[in-house]
Amino acid sequence: MIFHFLYILLFFIFCPVWESLLFAQELESPPKRWLFSYFTQKGEDGLHFAWSADGRTWKPLKEGKPFFTPPENVSKLLRDPSIVRSPDGVFHLVWTGSWNSKSIGYAASKDLIEWTDVRSIPVMEHEPATRNTWAPELFYDEPSQTFYIIWSSTIPGKFTETAASGETNYNHRMYYTTTKDFKTFSETKLYWNPNHNVIDGFLTKDGEQYLLFYKDETLKPEVKKNILLAVGLLPAGPFEVRGVISHTNWVEGPTALKIGNEWFVYYDCYTKDHFGVIKSKDLKIWENMTDKLCFPIHARHGTAFEVDWEIFQKLFEVRP
């Protein structure tokens, strides 16, 4: 009885102190937060954000309303948003601005709320026959201090061996350009040709190796529409294909996060109007975690990335 009384007494004396210490520790080292940039419907209303503390439960910010809509003189759509933060703290955004265009959309922001330098980047103007520039993806390579912009385009007359493999004669390959300042850009070059129709490349790094997640866009003679992983030692390849990793086909728009010692790869199950996710510790064995994933309704192809606590707090406080 005496010991029990002493325990209760000590609890009431020291618990407020412990709570204060824990709160102070959280302020010094607040929990990580991840954001997911996405679009809805056809991409008419702009850039949306969801947030997560564990990579499994994602909640929309601003009650699901867009944070940024580009002016019509730049693009009428904002699809497939990809965001990367540079060492100077600026967030860079690229997106698909049209179904049939030789350019991609671009904007910059210091807080993901106010966006400036909104314009088009004419990445495929040198190829007059280009049908499209879809799903641009940004990657910042720290060793070279260089941004890579990767996207998919169809150029009629090229890669004729797979010309009839896609929908409405789309026959994509992945192209890229590099920049250090988003003012001057390298010559556009072929990035990835896995000898089939390919879109939605996402590049990231794991230790000394670069990981390229992408979609096989083959429809004929056999439907693929699945997500694969390729690995290389340089950001521009060459890459070695590891194989299909998605748990089903008819999926697109892969994006990856490493949380702890596990890789999470999210993708748009676009024919079923929901997101899927798989996870792996070794990039070889992938577990389907879709039944444990909570995601905003009608969210479409986007990019997951980490943000610091200050940025997240400001975004969390924004109201429609």
Secondary structure in CASP SS format (residue, H / E / C, confidence):
PFRMAT SS
TARGET T0000
AUTHOR 0000-0000-0000
METHOD secondary structure of the structure
MODEL  1
M C 1.00
I H 1.00
F H 1.00
H H 1.00
F H 1.00
L H 1.00
Y H 1.00
I H 1.00
L H 1.00
L H 1.00
F H 1.00
F H 1.00
I H 1.00
F H 1.00
C H 1.00
P H 1.00
V H 1.00
W H 1.00
E H 1.00
S H 1.00
L H 1.00
L H 1.00
F H 1.00
A H 1.00
Q H 1.00
E H 1.00
L H 1.00
E H 1.00
S C 1.00
P C 1.00
P C 1.00
K C 1.00
R E 1.00
W E 1.00
L E 1.00
F E 1.00
S E 1.00
Y E 1.00
F E 1.00
T E 1.00
Q C 1.00
K C 1.00
G C 1.00
E C 1.00
D C 1.00
G C 1.00
L E 1.00
H E 1.00
F E 1.00
A E 1.00
W E 1.00
S E 1.00
A C 1.00
D C 1.00
G C 1.00
R C 1.00
T E 1.00
W C 1.00
K E 1.00
P E 1.00
L C 1.00
K H 1.00
E H 1.00
G H 1.00
K C 1.00
P C 1.00
F C 1.00
F E 1.00
T C 1.00
P C 1.00
P C 1.00
E C 1.00
N C 1.00
V C 1.00
S C 1.00
K C 1.00
L C 1.00
L C 1.00
R E 1.00
D E 1.00
P E 1.00
S E 1.00
I E 1.00
V E 1.00
R E 1.00
S C 1.00
P C 1.00
D C 1.00
G C 1.00
V C 1.00
F E 1.00
H E 1.00
L E 1.00
V E 1.00
W E 1.00
T E 1.00
G C 1.00
S C 1.00
W C 1.00
N C 1.00
S C 1.00
K C 1.00
S C 1.00
I E 1.00
G E 1.00
Y E 1.00
A E 1.00
A E 1.00
S E 1.00
K C 1.00
D C 1.00
L C 1.00
I C 1.00
E C 1.00
W C 1.00
T E 1.00
D E 1.00
V E 1.00
R E 1.00
S E 1.00
I E 1.00
P C 1.00
V C 1.00
M C 1.00
E C 1.00
H C 1.00
E C 1.00
P C 1.00
A C 1.00
T C 1.00
R C 1.00
N C 1.00
T C 1.00
W E 1.00
A E 1.00
P E 1.00
E E 1.00
L E 1.00
F E 1.00
Y E 1.00
D E 1.00
E C 1.00
P C 1.00
S C 1.00
Q C 1.00
T E 1.00
F E 1.00
Y E 1.00
I E 1.00
I E 1.00
W E 1.00
S E 1.00
S E 1.00
T C 1.00
I C 1.00
P C 1.00
G C 1.00
K C 1.00
F C 1.00
T H 1.00
E H 1.00
T H 1.00
A C 1.00
A C 1.00
S C 1.00
G C 1.00
E H 1.00
T H 1.00
N H 1.00
Y C 1.00
N C 1.00
H C 1.00
R E 1.00
M E 1.00
Y E 1.00
Y E 1.00
T E 1.00
T E 1.00
T E 1.00
K C 1.00
D C 1.00
F C 1.00
K C 1.00
T C 1.00
F C 1.00
S C 1.00
E C 1.00
T C 1.00
K E 1.00
L E 1.00
Y E 1.00
W E 1.00
N C 1.00
P C 1.00
N C 1.00
H C 1.00
N C 1.00
V E 1.00
I E 1.00
D E 1.00
G E 1.00
F E 1.00
L E 1.00
T E 1.00
K E 1.00
D E 1.00
G C 1.00
E C 1.00
Q E 1.00
Y E 1.00
L E 1.00
L E 1.00
F E 1.00
Y E 1.00
K E 1.00
D E 1.00
E C 1.00
T C 1.00
L C 1.00
K C 1.00
P C 1.00
E C 1.00
V C 1.00
K C 1.00
K C 1.00
N E 1.00
I E 1.00
L E 1.00
L E 1.00
A E 1.00
V E 1.00
G E 1.00
L C 1.00
L C 1.00
P C 1.00
A C 1.00
G C 1.00
P C 1.00
F E 1.00
E E 1.00
V E 1.00
R E 1.00
G E 1.00
V E 1.00
I C 1.00
S C 1.00
H C 1.00
T C 1.00
N C 1.00
W C 1.00
V C 1.00
E E 1.00
G E 1.00
P E 1.00
T E 1.00
A E 1.00
L E 1.00
K E 1.00
I E 1.00
G C 1.00
N C 1.00
E E 1.00
W E 1.00
F E 1.00
V E 1.00
Y E 1.00
Y E 1.00
D E 1.00
C E 1.00
Y C 1.00
T C 1.00
K C 1.00
D C 1.00
H E 1.00
F E 1.00
G E 1.00
V E 1.00
I E 1.00
K E 1.00
S E 1.00
K C 1.00
D C 1.00
L C 1.00
K C 1.00
I C 1.00
W C 1.00
E E 1.00
N E 1.00
M C 1.00
T H 1.00
D H 1.00
K H 1.00
L C 1.00
C E 1.00
F C 1.00
P C 1.00
I C 1.00
H C 1.00
A E 1.00
R E 1.00
H E 1.00
G E 1.00
T E 1.00
A E 1.00
F E 1.00
E E 1.00
V E 1.00
D C 1.00
W H 1.00
E H 1.00
I H 1.00
F H 1.00
Q H 1.00
K H 1.00
L H 1.00
F H 1.00
E H 1.00
V C 1.00
R C 1.00
P C 1.00
END
